[in-house]
Amino acid sequence: MRVVDQKALKKQLAKYLRLAAGGETVLVTIRNRVVAELVPPGSPRSGVPAVGKLEDAVREGLISPPLFPPGEPPPRRAIVPFQDLMDELQHDREDR
């Protein structure tokens, strides 16, 4: 991984693009603060901007990844037994 200041990046952009294309990650800084990353093509980053922002938030620790893998929803659990729910509904209807 390389770190380069914005001014040096401007002067030698082609050099750093070649490094990124060759598989190296280049961190871009302004006043010693990382503001961007040049990553190799095909790195695990989504092309959808919203998904990329979620990935960034997970990496920064702002949110945590999902507990369940994508696909099937988690199994459902009944909160109230069905018969109790029907009895309560019937009781509510009798009040009318």
PLY file of the C-alpha trace (Angstrom):
ply
format ascii 1.0
element vertex 96
property float x
property float y
property float z
element edge 95
property int vertex1
property int vertex2
end_header
0.00 0.00 0.00
1.30 3.41 -0.94
0.43 6.80 0.48
0.64 9.87 -1.72
-0.18 13.53 -1.17
-2.69 15.17 -3.48
-0.07 17.45 -5.03
2.29 14.57 -5.82
-0.64 12.61 -7.23
-1.46 15.47 -9.60
2.12 15.58 -10.86
2.46 11.81 -11.30
-1.07 10.59 -11.87
-0.11 8.08 -14.57
2.44 6.44 -12.25
-0.10 5.92 -9.45
-2.78 4.72 -11.84
-0.35 2.09 -13.14
0.37 1.00 -9.56
-3.36 0.63 -8.85
-3.89 -1.24 -12.11
-1.06 -3.56 -11.10
-2.82 -4.55 -7.89
-1.54 -2.01 -5.37
-3.79 0.20 -3.24
-2.84 3.88 -3.19
-4.10 6.13 -0.39
-4.48 9.80 -1.31
-3.95 12.35 1.45
-4.53 16.06 1.95
-2.67 17.51 4.93
-1.85 13.99 6.19
-5.50 12.95 6.22
-6.63 10.11 3.93
-9.34 11.39 1.61
-9.43 8.73 -1.14
-8.22 5.31 -2.21
-7.13 4.14 -5.63
-7.84 0.42 -5.64
-7.13 -2.25 -8.22
-9.86 -3.08 -10.71
-11.98 -5.99 -9.60
-11.43 -5.34 -5.90
-14.45 -6.29 -3.78
-16.36 -3.05 -4.21
-19.81 -2.70 -5.68
-20.48 -0.59 -8.74
-23.73 0.62 -7.17
-23.02 3.88 -5.29
-25.44 3.15 -2.44
-23.88 -0.26 -1.82
-20.42 1.30 -1.90
-21.47 3.79 0.78
-22.78 0.95 2.94
-19.49 -0.92 2.51
-17.61 2.22 3.56
-19.81 2.63 6.64
-19.14 -0.99 7.66
-15.41 -0.55 7.14
-15.41 2.63 9.24
-17.34 0.88 12.01
-20.41 3.14 11.73
-22.70 0.16 11.09
-22.32 -3.60 11.39
-22.87 -6.11 8.61
-26.11 -8.12 8.55
-26.41 -11.10 10.87
-28.11 -13.28 8.27
-26.70 -13.93 4.81
-28.62 -12.48 1.86
-31.38 -14.66 0.52
-34.04 -16.25 2.66
-35.47 -14.13 5.47
-34.91 -15.35 9.02
-37.48 -17.82 10.36
-40.66 -16.28 11.74
-41.78 -16.82 15.30
-45.32 -16.26 16.51
-45.61 -13.52 19.12
-49.07 -14.60 20.30
-50.66 -18.02 19.84
-53.17 -17.93 16.99
-56.15 -18.94 19.10
-55.47 -16.18 21.65
-55.34 -13.66 18.82
-58.65 -14.87 17.38
-60.31 -14.79 20.82
-59.16 -11.21 21.37
-60.37 -10.20 17.91
-63.76 -11.76 18.59
-63.95 -9.93 21.93
-63.19 -6.61 20.18
-65.91 -7.25 17.59
-68.48 -7.99 20.29
-68.00 -4.51 21.74
-69.43 -2.84 18.64
0 1
1 2
2 3
3 4
4 5
5 6
6 7
7 8
8 9
9 10
10 11
11 12
12 13
13 14
14 15
15 16
16 17
17 18
18 19
19 20
20 21
21 22
22 23
23 24
24 25
25 26
26 27
27 28
28 29
29 30
30 31
31 32
32 33
33 34
34 35
35 36
36 37
37 38
38 39
39 40
40 41
41 42
42 43
43 44
44 45
45 46
46 47
47 48
48 49
49 50
50 51
51 52
52 53
53 54
54 55
55 56
56 57
57 58
58 59
59 60
60 61
61 62
62 63
63 64
64 65
65 66
66 67
67 68
68 69
69 70
70 71
71 72
72 73
73 74
74 75
75 76
76 77
77 78
78 79
79 80
80 81
81 82
82 83
83 84
84 85
85 86
86 87
87 88
88 89
89 90
90 91
91 92
92 93
93 94
94 95
